[in-house]
C-alpha cells in the first residue's frame, strides 16, 4: 500500500487517487481481510471500495456514540479500544481491536453508532463506505460470506465476554485475556508469547470487570508463579499450557 495521496481536511485523512490507491491485494493483512474465493475482477472491485485512509494519534476518537453511521473501518495498523458510557458517566471498555479487524459494525442496525472507538496508539484505518460495500456484497458471494463470518465472530465474541464476566474468577479472566491476545498476535504473524500491551491495566480491568488493583495483583501472581514475565507493558508468556489450564478450569465448571 504505497503511493501519493491527496490531503483532505487534515494530514490524518488521505484520498486514494487513480494512480496509487490503497490496494487490498498488496496489503500485508490481506489474508485476514480478503476473501479467498474472489475472482481477479472481484478483487479489483474490492480494491475500489476503500475510499480513504485515516491516521489517528493515540487518544483520538475514530467514532463517537451518537454519530451517524457511514463507513466500516479496517484496522491497517495500530490498535483501538471500544467503550460505552454507563449511566453513572463512566466509560466501560467493551473490547480491543487490532490490525486486520473491522470497526463500525455497531452502527448497521440503527444507522447510528452506539459505542466510542479510541486509538490506543498511533494507528491507521482503511475507510469503506457501507452503501458501496452493500452493493458489492450483493453481487460477490465471497465478500458476502466473509462479511457474515465477521458478524458471526462479533456475536461469538460478545457471548464470550458475557461468560467471562459472569462465571470466571479473576485469575481465569486474566489468563483468558492473555491467551486471546496471544492467539490474535499469532494470526498476524507476530510472536504469540512476547508482546506489548497497548492498553492500560485500568482499561484491562474495565473490560474484564475487575478493579485495577486486582488486575495488578493477578499479573504479579502469574509473574511469581513463572507463568509470565511482565515489565511495565511488556509481556513474555513462559508457560502457555498452565495459563490454558487456569482458563479452562472456568469452562469446565460452567
VENVENHU-V895353 format. One record per helix or strand of 3 or more residues. SS is the DSSP state (h for helix, s for strand). FROM is the first residue (numbers start at 1). LEN is the number of residues. If there is no record, write none. Layout:
BEGIN
SS:FROM:LEN
SS:FROM:LEN
END
This chain:
BEGIN
s:6:3
s:13:3
h:24:3
h:30:4
h:40:10
s:50:7
s:61:3
s:71:7
s:79:7
s:91:8
h:105:3
s:116:4
s:123:7
h:130:10
h:141:27
h:170:18
s:194:3
h:201:8
h:212:13
s:228:4
s:234:4
h:240:14
END
